[in-house]
Amino acid sequence: MKTNEGRFFEDYAVGQVIAHAVPRTVGAGERALYHALYPARHALYSADTFAQGCGLAASPLDDLIAFHTVFGKTVPDISLNAVANLGYAEGRFLQPVWPGDTLRSTSEVIGLKQNSNGKTGVVWVRTRGENQRGQAVLDYIRWVMVRKRDADAPAPETVVPELKPALAAEDLVVPAGLDFSTYDFTAAGEPHRGGDYAVGEIIDHVDGVTVEEAEHMMATRLWQNTAKVHFDATNREDGRRLIYGGHVISLARALSFNGLANAQMIAGINAGAHANPCFAGTTVRAWSEVLDKAETTAPGVGALRLRLVATGADHALGELRGEDGKYRPGILLDLDYWALLPV
């Protein structure tokens, strides 16, 4: 058999290292498509002149282009037979990705747990993305629910990794040369510095985007994400194609520009959950909560820890869970991340 049906839950073992196929060279085309798919407007990723004013040689590619590209490489080996991608932790953006860089991915299995139904299990992996020079640009942990090939296959020993609840500020990597001491607030679009935000503050990003079938299908193909649930409408009992969770992340991040225009770079992902599925026709809105603030050693650069929440039908600010402790049905994404901004 020459075709690949993908790995099932019983094909994984803790300690297994998987080198993912098909490295990808990224460039201006990815930037243009990213900005066409999402209302992305952060100035550092839009103009060389702005980036040069912040101490960089040119405008790097959006952080989430790097994330989606590295993630997409892993799908044929990790989540081709996934029921759902469940969450993220300990994600660090280690250096910018520039037009012309070639990215590849490697993952290590760090945890396994069969579900009580005996038909699926959860797989935890730590993924590392590298450029053509072998330098790490990104690493993160994610966990995914995967189908079993044979429901009667014995359950593996349960190993649930211990994950950091959040990255410390000193875990963050500030790109070499980044300098916000002469930051151009007019070009950036908003006047707000780090000191203008208060821990506990909630920001309604006001705008919304209705997800179209064609857009999310184009995005999933762009990132070479081959998970069956995103393409094959017969793969779910309800006959609907599940929208790639990363598409929701990028929509919410782009919507957050309104109120967080100066949160220019994503430095770390502390935790993340795709709380409920998203389908075409959903209007995605977003709000953010300020969780923490920190200084960095780079001139004029501070860090803001933010909870970014994407909502569907229910856009109640600050309300994540119901009385039962579960996510409210309207919550699509709960993402805890660090961003770099001028102080």
N, C-alpha and C positions, 0 to 999 in steps of 0.2 A: 504494500500500500504506500503510495507516494504522497498522498495528500495528508494534511495535518488537521486532525479533529480537535486539537488543543488539549491541554492538560485538564484532568478532572481532580477532584479533591484527593483521591487516594494516590495520585501521582506525585504528591509533594512530600518532602521530608525535611525536618528541621536541620539547618546547616547546609542545605542544598544551595549552590550558587549557579545562577542562570545568566549567561551572556546573551543578551537579546540581539536579534538580527537586524539588518538594514540600517546602518548609520545614515544620518541625514544632514546635508548641508543646508543651512538656513540663511535667508538673506532678505533683501528689500521686498520681495514678493510676499513672504510671510507677514511682514509688517503691514503691507498694504491690505492684505486679506483680513488680518486681525482687526485693523481699524475699520474695515468695511462691515465685518460681522458684528462688532461690538461698538458702542458709542465711546470708544477709548479716546481720551483727550489729555492725558497727563503730559505736560510739556517736555519733560526729560526724554520721553520716548517719541516725541513728535518732531523735534528740531535739533539738528547738529549745533546750531548757534547757542541754543539754550543749554544743551549739555556741556558745551565748551565753557560757557559761563559758570558752570558748576564744577569745573576742574577735570572733566573727562575729555578724551580725544575726539569723541563724536557721540551721537545718540546710540545707545545700545538697543538691542531688541527688547520688547516688553518682557518683564519677568515671567509672565504667564505663557508667553510663546515658548520659552525654555521649558517651563513646567509641562505644558501640553505635549511638546515634542518628546521629551524624556519619558513621560507617561505613556505616550502612544507606542513607543518601542516595546514596552513591557506587556501590552495587551495580549498578543498572540500566545505568550507563555504563562501569563498570570490570570487574565480575566476573560479569555475567549468564551469560557463556559460559565461566566459569572451570572448570578441572579441579581446582584447589586454590589456596587462599590460602596463600602460602609464608612470609611473615615481616614483621616490623616493625622500624623503627629511628627514632631521633631524635624520639621522641614527647614532646611537652611539653604539660602541662595548664597553661594560661595564666591562667585565672581560674575561680572556681566557676560552676556553672550552677544557677540558682535556679528554683523552681517559677514557671511563667508565662513563662519565657524561650522564645524561638522560635529554633531552630537551623537553619542552612543550611550547605551544604558546597560547596567548590570544589576541584578537583584539577588539578595540572599533571603531564603525563607527563615524567619525567626520565630514563628509561632503557628500552631495548628489546633483547632478545636472542632470536633464534629458536633453538629446540631442535634437536638433531641429527636428530630423527625427521621434521622438516619439517612436522609436523602441529600443533604448538603453539609458543608462545613465552612469554617472561616479560616482563611490563610492570611498570615501577617508577613509582609516582606519589607526589607529595607532596600531602597533603590538608589543607585548612584548614577548621575549623569556626568559624562566627561566630554571635553572637547578634543580636537584633533591632536593636541599636545599631551593628552593624558591627564590634563588638569581637571579636577572636580569642579563643576559649575553649580551643582545642585545635589542634595541628598534629602531623602524623606522616608518615612514609614507610612505604609497604608495597609488597610485590611479589607478583604473582599470575601463575599459569600460565593462559594463555587459549588456547582452540582457534583454529585458523585456519578461515576459511570455505572457502578454496581452498588445498589443499596445494601447488598449483603456483604460487601467488603468490610473487613474489620476496621474498627475505629482506631486511629493512631493514638499514641499517648498524648494527652492534652498538655500543650505548652502555650501559656498566654504570656507574652512579653510584658515586662514592667516598663511603662512609658513615662517620660517626663510629663507632668501636667502642663508645663509651659517651658519654653526656652528662657534662660536668664538673658538679660541685656548683654552680658559679656560673652554669650554664645554667638551673638550676631557678628557677621562680617560686613564691614563697611567697605565698598569698593575703593581701591587705591586711587588717591587723588581727589576723591569727592570733597567738595568744599562749597558750603552754602553761605559763606560769609558775605558774598556780594550777590545774593539771590535776587532775581528779577521777579518780584511779585506781580507786576503788571502783566508780564508775558505769561506767567503761570496761571493767572485768572482769578486768584483770590488773595486776600491780604493776611490770612490766618497763619500765625506761627504756632510752634509747639506750646508756648505759654498761654495761648488763647483757648486751649482745650482743657477741660477739667475731668478728672477721673469720675466716672459715673454719668457723664453727659451722654445723652442720646441724640443722634442726628438723623432726621428723616431726610433721605436723599431725594424725595419728592417725585422724581420721574419714574416712568415705567416703560418696559419693552415687552410687547407681545411676541412670544416665540412662534416662529413659522416653521413648518415641517422642512421646507427647502433649506432654511438657514442652518438649522442644527444638523441636518444631514451633510451639508457642505463643510461645516466646522469639523464634524467627526471624521470625514474623509481627509480634510486638511491635516489633521494631527495623526493620520494613519492609524486611527483607533478602530480595530476590527471586531470589537465585541458584538456578538450576535444580537443582543437585546437592543442595540442601537439601529440595526439595519433590517432585521428580519421580523416582519410583523407577525409571523406565525410562531415566534419564539416565546410569546407571552399568551396566557389564556385569554386576556382581554383584547388581543389583536392589535395592540398599540406599540409603537416604537418608543422605548425609554430614552429620554434625552440625556446625553453624556453629562455627568455631574460637573465636569470642567467647563462646559459651556455655561452653566449656571454661575459658576465662580467668576468667569470673565464678565458676564453680564452684570453681576452685582458689583464687582470691582469697578467697572466702567461707570455704573450709575453713581457710585460713591464719590465721583469727581465733584458732584454738586454738594459741597460741604467739606470735602477733603481733597481739594485740588492740589494741595501742597504735600500730600502724603505720596511722594514721588516714587519711591522704590519699595518693593516688598523684600524684607530682609529675612523673615522667618515665618513658618507656619507652625503654630503651637498645637493646634487641634482643629479638627474639622469633621463635620458629619453631614451627609446628605440625608436630611431628616425625613423627607417624603419624596416620592417620585415626581418628576416633572414631565409633562407631555406638551406637544404642540397645541397652541391655542391658549396656553397659560400666559397671563400678563405678570411678568416678574418685576417686583419693586424691591427696595432695599433700605435698611436702616443700619446704623452703626452705633455701638456703645464704646466709649473710651474706658479701657480696663486698667491701663498703667502708662507711665511716662518714664523715660530714661534719657540719660546723656550718653554721648559717644565721644571718642577722642578726636574725631574729625572736626575741623573748623566749621562752626555754624550748623552742625548736623545733630539732630536729636532723634529719638525713637519714640514712637507711639504704639502702644499695644491696643488693638482694636478687635471688637467682635463685629463681624460683618454678617448680617442676617438677610437672606433673600426670602421673600414671601410670594405666595401665589394669591389665592382668594382672600386670605385673612392678613391684613396689614396693621395689626395692633402693635404699636411701638412698645418695645420693652417686654412683650409677652411672648415667651418661648414655649412654655409647657402648660398643660392643663392640670387639673386637680389630681389626676392619676400619675403625674410625674413624667408623662410621655410628651413628646413634641406635639404641639398643636397641628392639626391637619394642614393649615396654610403655610407652615414653615418648610421651605425647600432646602435651605442651606444654613448651617451655623458654623462659621469659620472664624477662628481665633488666630490673628496674625500680627506681626510687627512690621511697621512701615517707617521709613526714614523721611524726615521732613526738616525744614529750617527752624531753628530755635530763635 
